[in-house]
Amino acid sequence: MATFSKEQFKEVNYLVESTLSGVQQNSKSNYYASFFDRDSIQKDSKTISCSGRGQTLLFSKDGRDLVLRHYRRGGFFGKLVKDSFFIFEKNAHRAFDEFKLLDYMLSKGLPVPKPVIAREIKGFFSVTQDIVIERLNGYKDLSYVISKRELTEAEYTNIGKTISLFFKENILHTDLNIRNILINEEGRVAIIDFDKCFCTKLSKDMKISMINRLLRSFKKEITRDLTKKIYFNEINFKFLKNNALL
């Protein structure tokens, strides 16, 4: 992590992958900033804007397919202070924390996206944050899959086995749901969105709690739009749960 510029009492800090750290010193600041230039990124006809609090953009740069996400608050307080975090808050450095966790999980061989660059813009008492990660092309999240077809027994089993890998590394995912689990045509599984997630000694109850949260997200999808067919049979969820808790 390094500080590259100050303006109007704001400090801009970046955390970058090793390939970006090799950029020539005199061009680093402008080059790093270009990953977060939403106006320029959105001018590209291939850029896709995704809805949601995260203000997510899917774009390409230097031959890589990337995801840019801006960190925003949720809940009632988020309506008053949309994207500023007080520096004394517990999760004040969410972008850097997620970057470091992703980098750690990749070192353990876990199927997660590669972090590319994260940014903090710090004022006297607050910070705003963004992160750019590599896009996992060819994958669909489970909410999309079950809107089209049933998951197979083998797919439920593989999802459970993948979750167990994270459990073995003591990764606590604070929002394990069907939109944060991806699967491709070969049945390979990946997990995304590790904002406010962390490593801790996982008890069996903590693991079960995460699995139950995932089950609730399946059930919630059924009631989200009653005019829409959702292919989910809770009986088959046992294959996921049993393999996750091995």
C-alpha positions as CSV (number, residue, x, y, z in Angstrom):
1,M,0.0,0.0,0.0
2,A,1.3,3.5,-0.8
3,T,0.1,7.1,-0.8
4,F,0.4,8.8,-4.2
5,S,-1.5,12.1,-4.0
6,K,-3.1,14.6,-1.7
7,E,-5.7,17.2,-2.7
8,Q,-8.1,19.3,-0.7
9,F,-7.0,17.6,2.5
10,K,-7.8,14.2,1.1
11,E,-5.3,11.3,0.9
12,V,-5.6,8.7,-1.8
13,N,-4.2,5.3,-1.0
14,Y,-4.0,2.2,-3.2
15,L,-3.5,-1.5,-2.6
16,V,-2.4,-3.3,-5.7
17,E,-1.5,-6.7,-7.1
18,S,2.1,-7.4,-7.9
19,T,1.8,-6.9,-11.7
20,L,0.4,-3.4,-11.2
21,S,3.2,-2.5,-8.7
22,G,5.6,-2.8,-11.6
23,V,4.2,0.2,-13.4
24,Q,6.7,3.0,-13.8
25,Q,6.8,5.2,-10.7
26,N,6.0,8.5,-12.5
27,S,2.9,7.0,-14.1
28,K,1.5,5.1,-11.1
29,S,-0.9,7.6,-9.8
30,N,-2.7,8.4,-13.0
31,Y,-2.7,4.7,-14.1
32,Y,-4.1,3.5,-10.8
33,A,-6.7,6.2,-10.8
34,S,-7.9,5.1,-14.3
35,F,-9.3,1.9,-12.8
36,F,-11.8,4.0,-10.8
37,D,-12.7,6.7,-13.5
38,R,-16.3,5.8,-13.8
39,D,-17.0,8.5,-16.4
40,S,-14.4,7.1,-18.8
41,I,-15.3,3.5,-18.0
42,Q,-19.0,4.0,-18.7
43,K,-18.3,5.6,-22.1
44,D,-17.2,2.2,-23.3
45,S,-20.1,0.5,-25.0
46,K,-19.1,-2.9,-23.6
47,T,-19.3,-1.7,-20.0
48,I,-22.2,-3.1,-18.1
49,S,-23.8,-1.3,-15.1
50,C,-25.3,-3.5,-12.4
51,S,-27.9,-2.3,-10.0
52,G,-27.6,-2.5,-6.2
53,R,-25.9,-0.6,-3.3
54,G,-22.5,-1.5,-4.6
55,Q,-22.7,0.5,-7.8
56,T,-21.0,-2.3,-9.7
57,L,-19.5,-1.9,-13.2
58,L,-18.3,-4.8,-15.4
59,F,-15.7,-3.5,-17.8
60,S,-12.5,-4.5,-19.6
61,K,-9.0,-3.0,-19.3
62,D,-5.6,-4.1,-20.6
63,G,-7.2,-7.3,-22.0
64,R,-8.7,-8.3,-18.6
65,D,-12.4,-8.5,-17.7
66,L,-12.9,-6.7,-14.4
67,V,-15.5,-5.7,-11.8
68,L,-15.5,-2.3,-10.2
69,R,-17.4,-2.0,-6.9
70,H,-18.0,1.1,-4.8
71,Y,-18.6,0.5,-1.1
72,R,-21.9,1.9,0.2
73,R,-23.7,1.7,3.5
74,G,-26.9,-0.3,4.0
75,G,-29.8,0.1,6.4
76,F,-31.3,3.3,7.7
77,F,-28.0,5.1,8.4
78,G,-27.1,4.4,4.8
79,K,-29.8,6.7,3.7
80,L,-28.2,9.6,5.5
81,V,-24.5,8.7,4.9
82,K,-24.3,6.8,1.6
83,D,-20.7,5.9,1.2
84,S,-18.6,7.5,3.9
85,F,-17.2,5.4,6.7
86,F,-15.7,7.0,9.9
87,I,-12.1,6.0,10.3
88,F,-12.8,4.7,13.8
89,E,-15.4,2.2,12.7
90,K,-14.8,-1.5,13.0
91,N,-15.1,-2.0,9.2
92,A,-13.6,1.4,8.2
93,H,-11.2,-0.3,5.7
94,R,-13.6,-2.7,3.9
95,A,-11.9,-2.5,0.5
96,F,-8.4,-3.2,1.8
97,D,-9.7,-5.9,4.1
98,E,-11.5,-7.6,1.3
99,F,-8.5,-7.3,-1.0
100,K,-6.2,-8.9,1.6
101,L,-8.6,-11.7,2.4
102,L,-9.1,-12.5,-1.3
103,D,-5.3,-12.6,-1.8
104,Y,-5.0,-14.9,1.2
105,M,-7.7,-17.3,0.0
106,L,-6.1,-17.5,-3.4
107,S,-2.8,-18.5,-1.7
108,K,-4.8,-21.3,-0.1
109,G,-6.1,-22.5,-3.5
110,L,-9.7,-21.4,-2.8
111,P,-12.0,-20.6,-5.8
112,V,-12.4,-16.8,-5.4
113,P,-11.9,-13.8,-7.8
114,K,-8.4,-12.3,-8.0
115,P,-8.2,-8.8,-6.5
116,V,-6.5,-6.3,-8.8
117,I,-6.6,-2.9,-7.0
118,A,-8.3,-1.2,-4.1
119,R,-8.6,2.4,-3.3
120,E,-9.2,4.5,-0.2
121,I,-9.9,8.3,-0.3
122,K,-9.4,9.5,3.2
123,G,-10.5,12.8,4.7
124,F,-10.0,14.0,8.3
125,F,-12.5,11.6,9.8
126,S,-13.9,9.5,7.0
127,V,-13.0,7.3,4.1
128,T,-14.7,6.2,0.8
129,Q,-13.6,3.0,-0.9
130,D,-13.6,1.0,-4.1
131,I,-12.2,-2.3,-5.3
132,V,-11.5,-3.9,-8.7
133,I,-11.4,-7.6,-9.0
134,E,-11.1,-10.0,-12.0
135,R,-14.4,-11.2,-13.4
136,L,-15.1,-14.9,-13.3
137,N,-16.2,-15.5,-16.9
138,G,-18.4,-18.4,-17.7
139,Y,-20.0,-18.6,-14.3
140,K,-23.6,-18.0,-13.3
141,D,-24.9,-17.4,-9.8
142,L,-27.3,-19.9,-8.3
143,S,-30.2,-17.5,-8.4
144,Y,-29.9,-17.5,-12.2
145,V,-29.4,-21.2,-12.5
146,I,-32.5,-22.2,-10.4
147,S,-34.6,-19.8,-12.5
148,K,-33.8,-22.0,-15.5
149,R,-33.5,-25.5,-14.2
150,E,-33.0,-27.8,-11.2
151,L,-29.6,-28.2,-9.8
152,T,-28.4,-31.8,-10.0
153,E,-27.5,-34.0,-7.1
154,A,-23.9,-33.8,-8.3
155,E,-24.0,-30.0,-8.3
156,Y,-25.5,-29.8,-4.8
157,T,-22.7,-32.1,-3.7
158,N,-20.0,-30.1,-5.4
159,I,-21.3,-26.8,-3.9
160,G,-21.2,-28.4,-0.5
161,K,-17.7,-29.7,-1.0
162,T,-16.5,-26.3,-2.1
163,I,-18.0,-24.6,1.0
164,S,-16.3,-27.2,3.1
165,L,-12.9,-26.0,1.7
166,F,-13.6,-22.5,3.0
167,F,-14.7,-24.0,6.4
168,K,-11.4,-25.9,6.7
169,E,-9.6,-22.6,6.2
170,N,-11.8,-21.0,8.8
171,I,-13.3,-18.4,6.5
172,L,-16.5,-16.8,7.8
173,H,-18.7,-15.6,5.0
174,T,-21.1,-13.1,6.5
175,D,-23.6,-13.3,3.7
176,L,-23.5,-16.7,2.1
177,N,-26.5,-16.7,-0.3
178,I,-27.4,-17.9,-3.7
179,R,-26.1,-14.8,-5.4
180,N,-22.7,-15.2,-4.0
181,I,-22.2,-18.7,-5.1
182,L,-21.3,-19.2,-8.8
183,I,-21.2,-22.4,-11.0
184,N,-20.0,-23.0,-14.5
185,E,-21.0,-25.5,-17.2
186,E,-18.4,-27.9,-16.0
187,G,-19.9,-27.9,-12.5
188,R,-17.0,-25.9,-11.0
189,V,-18.0,-23.7,-8.1
190,A,-16.7,-20.3,-6.9
191,I,-17.7,-18.0,-4.1
192,I,-17.7,-14.2,-4.3
193,D,-18.4,-11.0,-2.3
194,F,-16.2,-11.2,0.8
195,D,-17.0,-7.7,2.1
196,K,-16.9,-7.7,5.9
197,C,-15.8,-11.4,5.9
198,F,-12.9,-12.7,7.9
199,C,-10.9,-15.6,9.2
200,T,-11.8,-17.0,12.6
201,K,-11.9,-20.3,14.4
202,L,-15.2,-21.7,13.1
203,S,-17.4,-23.8,15.5
204,K,-19.9,-26.3,14.2
205,D,-22.7,-23.9,15.1
206,M,-21.1,-21.1,13.1
207,K,-20.9,-23.4,10.0
208,I,-24.5,-24.6,10.4
209,S,-25.6,-20.9,10.7
210,M,-24.0,-20.1,7.4
211,I,-25.6,-23.1,5.7
212,N,-29.0,-22.2,7.2
213,R,-28.6,-18.7,5.8
214,L,-27.9,-20.2,2.4
215,L,-31.0,-22.3,2.7
216,R,-33.1,-19.3,3.6
217,S,-31.9,-17.5,0.5
218,F,-33.1,-20.4,-1.7
219,K,-36.5,-20.3,0.0
220,K,-36.7,-16.5,-0.3
221,E,-36.1,-16.7,-4.0
222,I,-39.3,-18.8,-4.4
223,T,-41.4,-16.1,-2.7
224,R,-39.6,-13.1,-4.3
225,D,-41.8,-13.2,-7.4
226,L,-44.7,-15.7,-7.3
227,T,-45.2,-15.4,-11.1
228,K,-41.7,-16.7,-11.7
229,K,-40.9,-20.4,-11.6
230,I,-38.0,-21.3,-9.3
231,Y,-36.5,-24.8,-9.4
232,F,-35.7,-25.7,-5.9
233,N,-36.4,-28.9,-3.9
234,E,-35.3,-28.6,-0.3
235,I,-34.9,-32.4,-0.1
236,N,-31.9,-32.1,-2.4
237,F,-30.3,-29.4,-0.2
238,K,-29.2,-32.2,2.1
239,F,-26.5,-33.2,-0.4
240,L,-25.1,-29.7,-0.1
241,K,-25.4,-29.5,3.7
242,N,-23.9,-33.0,4.4
243,N,-20.9,-32.3,2.2
244,A,-20.3,-28.8,3.5
245,L,-20.2,-30.1,7.1
246,L,-17.9,-33.1,6.5
